[in-house]
């Protein structure tokens, strides 16, 4: 007969406590998964176009977290498409070549020499790195530019400054999108990664297309559920710089009224969101790419983060 405080009884007592301890520490994980369930059901099979940019493009930890988020979306049954620019990388490379970085109306002035650098950086550097990060998790990502398979066609875009049309070089405005190649990749379970470059069918030139604009146009052409724009702010501020309160949700008409008051860097992003929701996209979201896993927080939690733009009719109901 064993003594009351024998090693055997102590071992049995520890074994009895272990399942309870494990159960306790696992409960928060279970609650998170359950919270995500209705959102997983809602978004299953839907296309999500994500514009990758801002600080998330130059911070290694943020880049790795972004890749994890996109792969998670794919394995959760969504159909993610990534559209990227490369502002910081382009500026650095232009500087190395002794070329000046200049912006007008929120768009990069792109000379012929600068266009060569833009094309090289986007398709040869940024895209390759992003495809590599995604493919660390399996043979999923396929890189392409707007030139491939006539994905994006463009014409020369003139910036409007103080009511006048200003020539900003090889900057393009999208005129047509052929989604055939993207759809084929999505149907094959791949993740398309698209560089925002397009060729003109009129003059044969290759144009630099603002990545926010390209993502919005592609989201509309794909009839996507969501356009998601990563940026370096928390969202759209209600009264910047007097307040840092972020607008959680607004309708298309509300956004249109705000556009003239926005900082130039936010204009292409919010114009893209407006274009998307007025052309069939269910919602467009601007989120803080400086926050790790911000994509998952936005899509799979009840609160969400950032600013969501919806069509006017939907803004009358509760969406978040």
Secondary structure as GFF3:
##gff-version 3
##sequence-region A 1 320
A	DSSP	alpha_helix	7	43	.	.	.	ID=ss1
A	DSSP	beta_strand	47	52	.	.	.	ID=ss2
A	DSSP	three_ten_helix	54	57	.	.	.	ID=ss3
A	DSSP	alpha_helix	60	75	.	.	.	ID=ss4
A	DSSP	beta_strand	79	84	.	.	.	ID=ss5
A	DSSP	alpha_helix	87	96	.	.	.	ID=ss6
A	DSSP	beta_strand	103	104	.	.	.	ID=ss7
A	DSSP	beta_strand	107	108	.	.	.	ID=ss8
A	DSSP	alpha_helix	112	121	.	.	.	ID=ss9
A	DSSP	pi_helix	122	126	.	.	.	ID=ss10
A	DSSP	alpha_helix	127	135	.	.	.	ID=ss11
A	DSSP	beta_strand	141	145	.	.	.	ID=ss12
A	DSSP	three_ten_helix	148	150	.	.	.	ID=ss13
A	DSSP	beta_strand	152	161	.	.	.	ID=ss14
A	DSSP	beta_strand	164	177	.	.	.	ID=ss15
A	DSSP	alpha_helix	180	187	.	.	.	ID=ss16
A	DSSP	beta_strand	191	195	.	.	.	ID=ss17
A	DSSP	beta_strand	197	199	.	.	.	ID=ss18
A	DSSP	beta_strand	206	208	.	.	.	ID=ss19
A	DSSP	alpha_helix	211	221	.	.	.	ID=ss20
A	DSSP	beta_strand	226	231	.	.	.	ID=ss21
A	DSSP	beta_strand	249	251	.	.	.	ID=ss22
A	DSSP	alpha_helix	252	258	.	.	.	ID=ss23
A	DSSP	three_ten_helix	259	261	.	.	.	ID=ss24
A	DSSP	alpha_helix	264	277	.	.	.	ID=ss25
A	DSSP	beta_strand	283	288	.	.	.	ID=ss26
A	DSSP	alpha_helix	294	300	.	.	.	ID=ss27
A	DSSP	beta_strand	307	310	.	.	.	ID=ss28
A	DSSP	three_ten_helix	314	316	.	.	.	ID=ss29
###
